[in-house]
Amino acid sequence: MGTNLLDLKLILPEEDIERISQSDDIYDIIIIGGGPAGMTSAVYSARKQIKTLLISKDIGGQMLWTSDIENYMGFQYVTGKELTEKFRSQMEQFPIVDIILGDTVTKITKADENFVVETEKSKKFTGKTVIIASGKRYRPMNVKGEKELVGKGVSYCATCDAPLFAGKDVLVVGGGNSALTAVIDLMKLANKIYIVNITKDWQADQIMIDRIKDADNIIPLLSHKVTAIHGEKYVTGVTIESLDTKETKDITVQGVFIEIGLLPNSEFAKDIVRLNDQGEIIVDCMCNTTTPGIFAAGDVTTVPEKQISVAIGEGSKAALSAYKYLLTKS
Ligand SMILES: Cc1cc2nc3c(=O)[nH]c(=O)nc-3n(C[C@H](O)[C@H](O)[C@H](O)COP(=O)(O)OP(=O)(O)OC[C@H]3O[C@@H](n4cnc5c(N)ncnc54)[C@H](O)[C@@H]3O)c2cc1C
């Protein structure tokens, strides 16, 4: 494709970020997150001609971790990068949107009728409304060696890293759709693929199970868990334990792909909106959170089904709800 996804025309230069952060400027909407939900909110709010700021660590979110998308209407097949590029170029049609990339929101506080959004780079921005669309991130296993060996054979993204393991022996942890997607990515490249899952069955869709069932380089280890990852410079192996017999065994692998689900990026919002016991932001069907003026959309929320088409529907609803809220205040 050749386009740098970070090379957005709407990105604010550093000096403008500093000036706005020091000023009394107030945005109508501050959107947190540049995944499908956040980008859709930006397009909808821009079309209402309201002053919008989008703050995100990146553009694309989880779509950047996805190689094959086959269930996004209008495209029989599209890669996550291609779809991100389409969303991004649509957002770029609206110069009313300011974008700050590469920063992380750490706090939201109420200031009179408005909200102050603070970032890791110590910047502060004021908005009359906020849309939280900060999505999810990979869940760690929290076993010995995992943290130390990230990027040295431990990966949370098979789509990104599978090509590095061509001809090697690898292990995938998990039994849901993400784990089996990783296995499918690796099947064409790796030598041997162990799959360790704590339950006796897969939790993935049947279509995914069917895709792996005849592969001759896959070794399923159901009812097992990983207890340690070994290696100094790079991963050299793992220890696994049978949950039935408690027996442990060392396996030699050069790569470990951890695909055991996702955690909501909601910590920065926990003092201002209510979360459920999984850390998801509680929303109603119009994307209202428990705090009037703060809306939330996509994977970070309690909305069932975490999918791109769901996230964009929620992102559009959140922007329209924020717009209606602004009308009641003016
Ligand atoms: C491996 C994989 C494959 C998938 N395949 C499909 C598929 O085929 N079809 C499908 O429909 N869905 C698929 N999904 C799910 C889909 O990608 C998600 O449902 C969708 O991306 C959610 O969009 P979102 O905007 O809510 O969140 P995300 O995509 O998670 O985006 C969140 C954004 O917020 C930013 N952010 C997070 N925290 C902060 C913070 N504190 N401050 C600033 N920015 C922050 C992130 O950097 C990111 O830009 C897949 C997911 C994975 C992991």
PDBQT file of the ligand as one rigid body, heavy atoms in Angstrom, charges set to zero:
ROOT
HETATM    1  C1  LIG A 401      -6.692 -11.012  16.080  1.00  0.00    +0.000 C 
HETATM    2  C2  LIG A 401      -8.015 -10.311  15.903  1.00  0.00    +0.000 A 
HETATM    3  C3  LIG A 401      -8.774 -10.558  14.776  1.00  0.00    +0.000 A 
HETATM    4  C4  LIG A 401     -10.007  -9.932  14.601  1.00  0.00    +0.000 A 
HETATM    5  N1  LIG A 401     -10.722 -10.193  13.457  1.00  0.00    +0.000 NA
HETATM    6  C5  LIG A 401     -11.906  -9.556  13.241  1.00  0.00    +0.000 A 
HETATM    7  C6  LIG A 401     -12.645  -9.790  12.040  1.00  0.00    +0.000 A 
HETATM    8  O1  LIG A 401     -12.238 -10.576  11.182  1.00  0.00    +0.000 OA
HETATM    9  N2  LIG A 401     -13.822  -9.122  11.896  1.00  0.00    +0.000 N 
HETATM   10  C7  LIG A 401     -14.307  -8.240  12.824  1.00  0.00    +0.000 A 
HETATM   11  O2  LIG A 401     -15.361  -7.644  12.612  1.00  0.00    +0.000 OA
HETATM   12  N3  LIG A 401     -13.615  -8.008  13.977  1.00  0.00    +0.000 NA
HETATM   13  C8  LIG A 401     -12.435  -8.645  14.198  1.00  0.00    +0.000 A 
HETATM   14  N4  LIG A 401     -11.741  -8.413  15.372  1.00  0.00    +0.000 N 
HETATM   15  C9  LIG A 401     -12.327  -7.512  16.396  1.00  0.00    +0.000 C 
HETATM   16  C10 LIG A 401     -12.194  -6.036  16.000  1.00  0.00    +0.000 C 
HETATM   17  O3  LIG A 401     -10.873  -5.751  15.572  1.00  0.00    +0.000 OA
HETATM   18  C11 LIG A 401     -12.586  -5.156  17.191  1.00  0.00    +0.000 C 
HETATM   19  O4  LIG A 401     -13.896  -5.481  17.587  1.00  0.00    +0.000 OA
HETATM   20  C12 LIG A 401     -12.551  -3.662  16.839  1.00  0.00    +0.000 C 
HETATM   21  O5  LIG A 401     -11.268  -3.272  16.401  1.00  0.00    +0.000 OA
HETATM   22  C13 LIG A 401     -12.939  -2.814  18.063  1.00  0.00    +0.000 C 
HETATM   23  O6  LIG A 401     -12.840  -1.472  17.725  1.00  0.00    +0.000 OA
HETATM   24  P1  LIG A 401     -12.673  -0.326  18.846  1.00  0.00    +0.000 P 
HETATM   25  O7  LIG A 401     -12.508   0.937  18.083  1.00  0.00    +0.000 OA
HETATM   26  O8  LIG A 401     -13.764  -0.438  19.810  1.00  0.00    +0.000 OA
HETATM   27  O9  LIG A 401     -11.349  -0.685  19.642  1.00  0.00    +0.000 OA
HETATM   28  P2  LIG A 401      -9.807  -0.930  19.168  1.00  0.00    +0.000 P 
HETATM   29  O10 LIG A 401      -9.761  -1.457  17.768  1.00  0.00    +0.000 OA
HETATM   30  O11 LIG A 401      -9.218  -1.726  20.262  1.00  0.00    +0.000 OA
HETATM   31  O12 LIG A 401      -9.206   0.532  19.165  1.00  0.00    +0.000 OA
HETATM   32  C14 LIG A 401      -8.940   1.226  20.361  1.00  0.00    +0.000 C 
HETATM   33  C15 LIG A 401      -8.064   2.428  20.090  1.00  0.00    +0.000 C 
HETATM   34  O13 LIG A 401      -7.873   3.161  21.305  1.00  0.00    +0.000 OA
HETATM   35  C16 LIG A 401      -6.484   3.456  21.498  1.00  0.00    +0.000 C 
HETATM   36  N5  LIG A 401      -6.264   3.581  22.946  1.00  0.00    +0.000 N 
HETATM   37  C17 LIG A 401      -6.372   2.621  23.902  1.00  0.00    +0.000 A 
HETATM   38  N6  LIG A 401      -6.159   3.127  25.131  1.00  0.00    +0.000 NA
HETATM   39  C18 LIG A 401      -5.919   4.445  24.945  1.00  0.00    +0.000 A 
HETATM   40  C19 LIG A 401      -5.636   5.530  25.844  1.00  0.00    +0.000 A 
HETATM   41  N7  LIG A 401      -5.588   5.367  27.169  1.00  0.00    +0.000 N 
HETATM   42  N8  LIG A 401      -5.392   6.753  25.304  1.00  0.00    +0.000 NA
HETATM   43  C20 LIG A 401      -5.440   6.948  23.954  1.00  0.00    +0.000 A 
HETATM   44  N9  LIG A 401      -5.726   5.958  23.076  1.00  0.00    +0.000 NA
HETATM   45  C21 LIG A 401      -5.972   4.741  23.570  1.00  0.00    +0.000 A 
HETATM   46  C22 LIG A 401      -5.772   2.273  20.839  1.00  0.00    +0.000 C 
HETATM   47  O14 LIG A 401      -4.451   2.602  20.517  1.00  0.00    +0.000 OA
HETATM   48  C23 LIG A 401      -6.662   2.096  19.589  1.00  0.00    +0.000 C 
HETATM   49  O15 LIG A 401      -6.320   3.017  18.568  1.00  0.00    +0.000 OA
HETATM   50  C24 LIG A 401     -10.501  -9.014  15.574  1.00  0.00    +0.000 A 
HETATM   51  C25 LIG A 401      -9.719  -8.752  16.713  1.00  0.00    +0.000 A 
HETATM   52  C26 LIG A 401      -8.499  -9.390  16.886  1.00  0.00    +0.000 A 
HETATM   53  C27 LIG A 401      -7.687  -9.107  18.113  1.00  0.00    +0.000 C 
ENDROOT
TORSDOF 0
